[in-house]
């Protein structure tokens, strides 16, 4: 009977230790999921800031390209004028057509720049959306953790073993 009592008491102690372990494990998993959600949320914010910065860089690159176009047009005008060509003629003159070509090619370059920067900014925004989704999943994971239910499950799962161990002591 003494051995049965010791076995029963040990089983009860083990039952409560298991329940406490399940409770602590569930709380740790919950805390980890909340932490990961915050990290993902921070990454989403950074990704949006990156997209904004890329668009600012795009505006600057467009301004710089327009400045290069103006400089090219000025250089062409000076070179043609120095060669003795008439530069103040009508828009359909050779010089006017060259100036128009410079503008068109320059605007084409600006459109390519804008497209490249927009693709890069869009990639950063998509990355941010993915981080937002990950944060949502992590929050869901954290909310699905229930330390008390984990402890209760452990208690209920081990109750049969305790009852079996105590059968000779209490019944």
CORURHU-V441414 format. One record per residue. RES is the residue in three letters. SS is DSSP state (alpha for helix, beta for strand, coil for the rest). D_FIRST is the distance of its C-alpha to the first C-alpha in whole Angstrom. Layout:
{{RES,SS,D_FIRST} {RES,SS,D_FIRST}}
//
This chain:
{{UNK,coil,0} {UNK,alpha,4} {UNK,alpha,5} {UNK,alpha,5} {UNK,alpha,6} {UNK,alpha,9} {UNK,alpha,10} {UNK,alpha,10} {UNK,alpha,12} {UNK,alpha,14} {UNK,alpha,15} {UNK,alpha,16} {UNK,alpha,18} {UNK,alpha,20} {UNK,alpha,21} {UNK,alpha,23} {UNK,alpha,24} {UNK,alpha,25} {UNK,alpha,27} {UNK,alpha,29} {UNK,alpha,30} {UNK,alpha,31} {UNK,alpha,33} {UNK,alpha,35} {UNK,alpha,36} {UNK,alpha,37} {UNK,alpha,39} {UNK,alpha,40} {UNK,alpha,42} {UNK,alpha,43} {UNK,alpha,45} {UNK,alpha,46} {UNK,alpha,48} {UNK,alpha,49} {UNK,alpha,51} {UNK,alpha,52} {UNK,alpha,54} {UNK,alpha,55} {UNK,alpha,57} {UNK,alpha,58} {UNK,alpha,60} {UNK,alpha,61} {UNK,alpha,62} {UNK,alpha,64} {UNK,alpha,66} {UNK,alpha,67} {UNK,alpha,68} {UNK,alpha,70} {UNK,alpha,72} {UNK,alpha,73} {UNK,alpha,74} {UNK,alpha,76} {UNK,alpha,77} {UNK,alpha,79} {UNK,alpha,81} {UNK,alpha,82} {UNK,alpha,83} {UNK,alpha,85} {UNK,alpha,87} {UNK,alpha,88} {UNK,alpha,89} {UNK,alpha,91} {UNK,alpha,93} {UNK,alpha,93} {UNK,alpha,94} {UNK,alpha,97} {UNK,alpha,98} {UNK,alpha,99} {UNK,alpha,100} {UNK,alpha,103} {UNK,alpha,103} {UNK,alpha,104} {UNK,alpha,107} {UNK,alpha,108} {UNK,alpha,109} {UNK,alpha,110} {UNK,alpha,112} {UNK,alpha,114} {UNK,alpha,114} {UNK,alpha,116} {UNK,alpha,118} {UNK,alpha,119} {UNK,coil,120} {UNK,coil,122} {UNK,coil,121} {UNK,coil,121} {UNK,coil,118} {UNK,coil,119} {UNK,coil,120} {UNK,coil,118} {UNK,coil,115} {UNK,coil,116} {UNK,coil,117} {UNK,alpha,116} {UNK,alpha,114} {UNK,alpha,113} {UNK,alpha,111} {UNK,alpha,110} {UNK,alpha,108} {UNK,alpha,107} {UNK,alpha,105} {UNK,alpha,104} {UNK,alpha,102} {UNK,alpha,101} {UNK,alpha,99} {UNK,alpha,98} {UNK,alpha,97} {UNK,alpha,95} {UNK,alpha,93} {UNK,alpha,92} {UNK,alpha,91} {UNK,alpha,89} {UNK,alpha,87} {UNK,alpha,86} {UNK,alpha,85} {UNK,alpha,83} {UNK,alpha,82} {UNK,alpha,80} {UNK,alpha,78} {UNK,alpha,77} {UNK,alpha,76} {UNK,alpha,75} {UNK,alpha,72} {UNK,alpha,71} {UNK,alpha,71} {UNK,alpha,69} {UNK,alpha,67} {UNK,alpha,66} {UNK,alpha,65} {UNK,alpha,63} {UNK,alpha,61} {UNK,alpha,61} {UNK,alpha,59} {UNK,alpha,57} {UNK,alpha,56} {UNK,alpha,56} {UNK,alpha,53} {UNK,alpha,51} {UNK,alpha,51} {UNK,alpha,50} {UNK,alpha,47} {UNK,alpha,46} {UNK,alpha,46} {UNK,alpha,44} {UNK,coil,41} {UNK,coil,39} {UNK,alpha,36} {UNK,alpha,34} {UNK,alpha,34} {UNK,alpha,33} {UNK,alpha,30} {UNK,alpha,30} {UNK,alpha,30} {UNK,alpha,27} {UNK,alpha,25} {UNK,alpha,25} {UNK,alpha,25} {UNK,alpha,22} {UNK,alpha,20} {UNK,alpha,20} {UNK,alpha,17} {UNK,alpha,16} {UNK,alpha,15} {UNK,alpha,14} {UNK,alpha,11} {UNK,alpha,10} {UNK,alpha,11} {UNK,alpha,7} {UNK,alpha,7} {UNK,alpha,10} {UNK,coil,12}}
//
